[in-house]
Amino acid sequence: MATSPGGGKRRDAWVQALAWIAAIVAAAAVLAGLDFRTGDPDSALHVAIVTDLADQPLERWLAPEWGGHWDRQGLFKEHPAGLFLLSWPLVAAGYPPPQAPLVVNAVFQVLCLLLLQRLAGVLGTAGQARAVGWLVQLLPIAFVFRVRANHEQLVLFFFLAALVATDKGRNRPDWFGAAAVAITGVMLVKGVFAVLAVASCALWLAWRPARTPGLRLAAWTGLALAALLTLAVAAGYDHVYRQATGESFFRPYLTQQLGLAAVQQRATAPPMAVQKFRNLAWYAGRALWYAFPWSLVCAWLLVQRARGPWRWNRAAAGETALLLALTGLYLALLSLSDRRADRYAFPAYYLAAIAGAVPAMQHLPFLSRLQDALSRVRPFELVLVWAVTFVLALSPLWDAFPKFKLINNY
């Protein structure tokens, strides 16, 4: 009996899910077996804090301490405790604490790949969207963050989940419940970055409105309620934190974040507008490198549209322009702060990559041939690329191999 197309897709999805589970389990075993330790300072700090918390009750995980790391003492209030709490189930199950955050990072890498495919499906065909799943694994930023214990993969996952849920919510407003969970996830992991997620979802709704006035009103109401729910969860988090420590979390956290982001008052300080433009140029340079080579395709699209201004509109640019606009919005909002770091713009690099990768597949024959070659091992092609690059990231030979750098990055 012939298998129906729908049945074949479901079978592929289940087989791929099992392959991903096997890959993650194997990666966890390798990390623990090698007693792998990351050389990234931020990741090493987070690993050290998880190790300190390993024999502590769950309430202590909610309010971690510096514990002398980086020569600092007291409560850790750089970010909410979401990153550490996600490691707790693994540690509670007996997995080695020094590698638990690395496994969490690997799990969210995989989830991000699946959501990036879903987002790419807005621009191109199903085949092109699937190819995005392995193309983005070869980005410079993907190699940098391959084996980490940092916030970036988590933020990217919740950010993408919020966008996907918002898109579905245009026709089914109940999806904004998922959007609320995703935006709340950003807040619990990276605090104020939830504002960027809400702004990006709002741009998505404005660019891709629902079909009818009633659905449009329901969609905007759903997004507003999602933002309010995030604020309510933040208040609840602060209450629980205060109960555990006797101190507020968000009051000093916001004071610190906004204070560090403020313009330093110096006699030689440039005008504020000039400083913000410099910030934007700084982040744009990072986006060009970390999303290479697809960022060059984005730049080419912008040049083409600039040469024909009357053709620069949503109908002509299509959904590629939406991702470019989302990239620009994300970088512009980051540029309002004078506290700059490559990792802050992590989601923007992937947005720019998708915006360039899908049009490139539509116009570059060699990419189509490469896609066809990898499709021969479907549904395992994404898993194989991830496994190979993961092993390369663990190998000492990879660190010794000369790498081309345009900027002084990680």
C-alpha positions as CSV (number, residue, x, y, z in Angstrom):
1,M,0.0,0.0,0.0
2,A,1.4,3.4,-1.0
3,T,2.1,5.9,1.8
4,S,0.2,9.2,1.5
5,P,2.2,12.5,1.4
6,G,0.8,13.4,4.8
7,G,1.7,10.1,6.2
8,G,5.2,10.3,4.8
9,K,5.7,13.8,6.4
10,R,4.5,12.5,9.8
11,R,6.9,9.5,9.5
12,D,9.8,11.8,8.6
13,A,8.9,14.1,11.6
14,W,8.9,11.2,14.0
15,V,12.1,9.7,12.6
16,Q,13.8,13.0,12.8
17,A,12.6,13.6,16.4
18,L,14.1,10.2,17.4
19,A,17.4,11.1,15.6
20,W,17.6,14.4,17.5
21,I,16.9,12.7,20.8
22,A,19.7,10.2,20.0
23,A,22.1,13.0,19.0
24,I,21.4,15.0,22.2
25,V,21.8,11.9,24.4
26,A,25.1,11.1,22.6
27,A,26.3,14.7,23.0
28,A,25.4,14.6,26.7
29,A,27.4,11.4,27.2
30,V,30.4,12.7,25.3
31,L,30.4,16.0,27.3
32,A,30.2,14.1,30.6
33,G,32.7,11.4,29.5
34,L,35.3,14.0,28.5
35,D,34.5,16.2,31.5
36,F,34.4,19.0,28.9
37,R,35.0,22.5,30.3
38,T,34.2,25.6,28.2
39,G,36.9,28.3,27.8
40,D,34.4,31.1,27.4
41,P,34.5,33.3,30.5
42,D,30.7,34.0,30.7
43,S,29.9,30.3,30.1
44,A,32.5,29.2,32.7
45,L,30.9,31.6,35.2
46,H,27.4,30.1,34.6
47,V,28.8,26.6,34.8
48,A,30.5,27.4,38.1
49,I,27.3,28.8,39.6
50,V,25.4,25.7,38.6
51,T,28.1,23.6,40.2
52,D,27.8,25.6,43.4
53,L,24.0,25.1,43.4
54,A,24.2,21.4,42.7
55,D,23.6,20.3,46.3
56,Q,21.3,23.2,47.2
57,P,17.5,23.1,47.5
58,L,15.4,24.5,44.6
59,E,14.7,27.8,46.3
60,R,18.4,28.6,46.2
61,W,18.4,28.1,42.5
62,L,15.9,31.0,42.2
63,A,18.4,33.3,43.9
64,P,21.9,32.2,43.0
65,E,25.0,33.9,44.4
66,W,28.3,35.0,42.9
67,G,30.1,32.7,45.3
68,G,33.5,34.4,44.8
69,H,33.6,33.9,41.0
70,W,35.0,36.9,39.2
71,D,36.0,38.1,42.7
72,R,32.4,39.0,43.4
73,Q,30.2,38.1,46.4
74,G,26.5,38.5,47.1
75,L,23.4,37.7,45.1
76,F,23.8,37.2,41.3
77,K,21.5,39.9,39.8
78,E,22.9,40.2,36.3
79,H,19.9,38.4,34.9
80,P,16.9,36.4,36.2
81,A,17.6,32.8,37.1
82,G,16.0,31.1,34.1
83,L,19.3,29.9,32.7
84,F,20.2,28.2,36.0
85,L,16.7,26.8,36.6
86,L,16.7,25.0,33.3
87,S,19.8,23.0,34.4
88,W,18.2,22.0,37.7
89,P,16.2,18.9,36.3
90,L,19.4,17.5,34.8
91,V,21.4,18.0,38.0
92,A,18.6,16.6,40.1
93,A,18.6,13.5,37.9
94,G,22.2,13.0,38.7
95,Y,23.9,14.4,35.5
96,P,27.3,16.1,36.2
97,P,26.6,19.8,37.1
98,P,29.6,21.2,35.1
99,Q,28.1,19.9,31.8
100,A,24.4,20.4,32.6
101,P,24.3,24.0,31.2
102,L,26.1,22.8,28.0
103,V,23.4,20.1,27.4
104,V,20.7,22.7,28.0
105,N,22.4,24.9,25.3
106,A,22.5,21.9,22.9
107,V,18.8,21.2,23.4
108,F,17.8,24.8,22.7
109,Q,20.1,24.9,19.7
110,V,18.1,22.1,18.2
111,L,14.8,23.7,19.1
112,C,16.0,26.9,17.5
113,L,16.8,25.1,14.2
114,L,13.2,23.8,14.1
115,L,11.7,27.2,14.6
116,L,14.1,28.9,12.1
117,Q,12.8,26.4,9.5
118,R,9.2,27.4,10.4
119,L,10.1,31.1,10.1
120,A,11.8,30.5,6.8
121,G,8.7,28.8,5.5
122,V,7.1,32.3,5.4
123,L,9.6,33.3,2.7
124,G,10.1,30.3,0.5
125,T,9.1,26.7,-0.4
126,A,9.1,23.8,2.1
127,G,12.4,22.6,0.6
128,Q,14.1,25.9,1.0
129,A,12.8,26.3,4.6
130,R,14.2,22.8,5.4
131,A,17.6,23.8,3.9
132,V,17.7,26.8,6.2
133,G,18.0,24.2,9.0
134,W,21.5,23.2,8.0
135,L,22.6,26.5,6.3
136,V,22.3,28.5,9.6
137,Q,24.4,25.9,11.3
138,L,27.3,27.1,9.2
139,L,27.1,30.7,10.2
140,P,30.1,32.2,11.9
141,I,27.9,33.0,15.0
142,A,26.8,29.4,15.1
143,F,30.4,28.2,15.4
144,V,31.1,30.7,18.1
145,F,28.1,29.5,20.2
146,R,28.3,25.8,19.3
147,V,29.2,24.6,22.8
148,R,28.3,27.2,25.4
149,A,26.5,27.7,28.7
150,N,25.1,31.1,27.9
151,H,21.8,32.9,27.5
152,E,21.8,33.4,23.7
153,Q,20.3,30.1,22.5
154,L,17.5,30.4,25.0
155,V,16.7,34.0,24.1
156,L,16.7,33.1,20.4
157,F,14.4,30.1,21.0
158,F,11.8,32.2,23.0
159,F,12.1,35.1,20.5
160,L,11.5,32.8,17.6
161,A,8.7,31.1,19.4
162,A,7.0,34.4,20.1
163,L,7.2,35.4,16.4
164,V,5.8,32.0,15.2
165,A,3.0,32.1,17.7
166,T,2.2,35.7,16.7
167,D,2.0,34.7,13.1
168,K,-0.4,31.8,13.9
169,G,-2.3,34.1,16.2
170,R,-3.3,36.3,13.3
171,N,-5.9,33.7,12.4
172,R,-6.3,31.8,15.7
173,P,-6.0,34.3,18.6
174,D,-5.6,31.5,21.1
175,W,-2.0,31.2,19.9
176,F,-1.2,34.3,21.8
177,G,-1.2,32.1,24.9
178,A,1.9,30.5,23.5
179,A,3.2,34.0,22.6
180,A,2.8,35.0,26.2
181,V,4.7,32.0,27.4
182,A,7.5,32.7,24.9
183,I,7.8,36.4,25.9
184,T,7.7,35.5,29.5
185,G,10.5,33.0,28.8
186,V,12.7,35.8,27.3
187,M,12.0,37.8,30.5
188,L,12.9,35.0,32.9
189,V,16.2,34.4,31.0
190,K,17.3,37.8,29.9
191,G,15.1,40.3,31.7
192,V,14.6,43.6,29.8
193,F,15.1,41.8,26.4
194,A,11.5,40.9,26.6
195,V,10.8,44.4,25.4
196,L,12.6,43.6,22.1
197,A,10.4,40.5,21.7
198,V,7.2,42.5,22.2
199,A,8.3,45.2,19.7
200,S,9.2,42.5,17.1
201,C,5.9,40.8,17.5
202,A,4.1,44.1,17.1
203,L,6.0,44.8,13.9
204,W,5.1,41.3,12.6
205,L,1.4,42.0,13.3
206,A,1.6,45.4,11.6
207,W,3.4,44.0,8.5
208,R,1.2,40.9,8.3
209,P,-2.2,41.9,9.5
210,A,-5.0,39.4,10.0
211,R,-7.6,38.9,7.3
212,T,-10.6,40.7,9.0
213,P,-11.0,43.7,11.3
214,G,-12.3,41.4,14.0
215,L,-9.2,39.1,13.8
216,R,-6.9,42.1,13.7
217,L,-8.5,43.5,16.9
218,A,-8.2,40.1,18.6
219,A,-4.6,39.8,17.5
220,W,-3.5,43.1,18.9
221,T,-5.5,42.4,22.1
222,G,-3.8,39.1,22.4
223,L,-0.3,40.7,22.1
224,A,-1.2,43.3,24.7
225,L,-2.4,40.7,27.1
226,A,0.8,38.7,26.5
227,A,2.8,41.8,27.4
228,L,0.7,42.3,30.5
229,L,1.1,38.6,31.5
230,T,4.8,39.0,31.2
231,L,4.7,42.0,33.6
232,A,2.6,40.0,36.0
233,V,5.0,37.0,36.0
234,A,7.9,39.5,36.5
235,A,6.0,40.9,39.6
236,G,5.4,37.3,40.8
237,Y,9.1,36.5,40.3
238,D,10.1,39.5,42.3
239,H,7.7,38.6,45.1
240,V,9.1,35.0,45.3
241,Y,12.6,36.3,45.1
242,R,11.9,38.8,47.9
243,Q,10.4,36.0,50.0
244,A,13.6,33.9,49.5
245,T,16.2,36.7,50.0
246,G,14.5,39.6,51.7
247,E,15.5,41.7,48.7
248,S,13.8,42.8,45.5
249,F,15.3,41.5,42.3
250,F,14.0,43.8,39.6
251,R,14.7,47.1,41.4
252,P,18.5,46.8,41.6
253,Y,18.5,44.8,38.3
254,L,16.8,47.6,36.4
255,T,18.9,50.3,38.1
256,Q,22.0,48.5,37.1
257,Q,21.0,47.7,33.5
258,L,19.7,51.2,32.8
259,G,22.7,52.8,34.6
260,L,25.2,50.8,32.6
261,A,23.3,51.6,29.4
262,A,23.3,55.3,30.0
263,V,25.6,57.7,28.1
264,Q,28.8,58.4,30.1
265,Q,28.9,62.1,30.8
266,R,32.3,63.3,29.6
267,A,33.5,66.5,28.3
268,T,34.5,64.8,25.1
269,A,31.3,62.8,24.7
270,P,29.7,63.1,21.3
271,P,26.1,64.3,20.9
272,M,23.6,61.7,21.8
273,A,22.3,61.2,18.3
274,V,25.8,60.7,17.0
275,Q,26.5,58.1,19.7
276,K,23.3,56.2,18.9
277,F,24.2,56.2,15.2
278,R,27.7,54.8,16.1
279,N,26.0,52.1,18.2
280,L,23.8,51.2,15.2
281,A,26.8,51.1,12.8
282,W,28.7,48.9,15.4
283,Y,25.8,46.4,15.5
284,A,25.4,46.5,11.7
285,G,29.0,45.5,11.3
286,R,28.5,42.6,13.6
287,A,25.4,41.5,11.7
288,L,27.3,41.6,8.4
289,W,30.0,39.3,9.8
290,Y,28.1,36.9,12.0
291,A,25.4,36.3,9.4
292,F,28.0,35.9,6.6
293,P,27.6,35.2,3.7
294,W,23.8,35.6,3.7
295,S,24.1,39.1,5.1
296,L,25.8,40.1,1.9
297,V,22.7,39.0,0.0
298,C,20.6,41.2,2.4
299,A,22.9,44.1,1.6
300,W,22.5,43.4,-2.1
301,L,18.7,43.4,-1.8
302,L,18.9,46.8,0.0
303,V,21.0,48.2,-2.8
304,Q,18.7,46.9,-5.4
305,R,15.7,48.4,-3.7
306,A,17.5,51.7,-3.2
307,R,18.1,51.9,-6.9
308,G,14.4,51.6,-7.5
309,P,12.7,53.5,-4.7
310,W,9.2,53.3,-6.3
311,R,9.5,49.5,-6.1
312,W,10.4,49.5,-2.4
313,N,7.2,48.5,-0.8
314,R,5.8,45.5,1.1
315,A,4.2,44.0,-2.0
316,A,7.4,44.2,-4.1
317,A,9.9,43.2,-1.4
318,G,7.7,40.5,0.0
319,E,8.4,38.8,3.3
320,T,12.1,39.1,2.9
321,A,11.7,42.8,3.7
322,L,9.8,41.8,6.9
323,L,12.9,39.9,8.2
324,L,15.1,42.8,7.2
325,A,12.8,45.2,9.0
326,L,12.8,42.9,12.1
327,T,16.6,42.9,11.9
328,G,16.8,46.7,11.7
329,L,14.3,47.1,14.5
330,Y,16.2,44.8,16.8
331,L,19.5,46.5,16.1
332,A,18.0,50.0,16.4
333,L,16.5,49.2,19.8
334,L,19.8,47.8,21.0
335,S,21.5,51.0,19.7
336,L,19.5,53.1,22.2
337,S,21.8,51.6,24.9
338,D,25.5,52.5,25.0
339,R,26.2,49.2,26.6
340,R,27.3,47.2,23.6
341,A,28.1,43.5,23.2
342,D,28.1,41.1,20.2
343,R,25.9,38.6,22.0
344,Y,23.1,41.1,22.6
345,A,22.2,41.0,18.9
346,F,22.2,37.2,18.7
347,P,18.6,36.9,17.2
348,A,19.2,39.6,14.7
349,Y,22.1,37.6,13.1
350,Y,19.7,34.7,12.4
351,L,17.0,37.0,11.1
352,A,19.5,38.6,8.6
353,A,20.8,35.1,7.6
354,I,17.3,33.8,6.8
355,A,16.5,37.0,4.9
356,G,19.5,36.4,2.7
357,A,19.6,32.6,2.5
358,V,16.1,32.0,1.1
359,P,16.6,34.5,-1.9
360,A,20.0,33.0,-2.4
361,M,18.6,29.5,-2.8
362,Q,16.1,30.9,-5.3
363,H,18.9,32.4,-7.5
364,L,22.1,30.4,-6.9
365,P,22.0,27.0,-8.7
366,F,24.9,25.5,-6.6
367,L,22.8,25.8,-3.5
368,S,20.0,24.0,-5.1
369,R,22.4,21.2,-6.0
370,L,23.8,21.1,-2.5
371,Q,20.2,20.9,-1.1
372,D,19.4,18.1,-3.5
373,A,22.6,16.2,-2.4
374,L,21.7,16.5,1.3
375,S,18.1,15.5,0.7
376,R,19.3,12.0,-0.1
377,V,19.8,11.4,3.6
378,R,16.5,13.1,4.6
379,P,15.3,13.3,7.3
380,F,18.7,13.0,8.9
381,E,20.6,15.8,7.1
382,L,20.0,18.5,9.8
383,V,21.1,16.0,12.5
384,L,24.2,15.0,10.7
385,V,25.3,18.6,10.1
386,W,24.7,19.4,13.8
387,A,26.6,16.3,15.0
388,V,29.6,16.9,12.8
389,T,29.9,20.5,13.8
390,F,29.4,19.6,17.4
391,V,32.3,17.1,17.3
392,L,34.5,19.7,15.5
393,A,33.7,22.3,18.3
394,L,34.9,19.8,20.9
395,S,38.1,18.9,19.1
396,P,41.4,20.6,20.1
397,L,42.3,20.7,16.4
398,W,39.4,23.1,15.9
399,D,40.9,25.6,18.4
400,A,44.3,25.3,16.7
401,F,42.9,25.7,13.2
402,P,43.5,29.3,11.9
403,K,40.2,31.3,11.6
404,F,39.5,34.3,9.5
405,K,38.2,37.2,11.5
406,L,36.9,40.5,10.3
407,I,36.4,41.9,13.8
408,N,37.7,41.2,17.3
409,N,35.0,38.8,18.4
410,Y,34.8,35.9,20.8
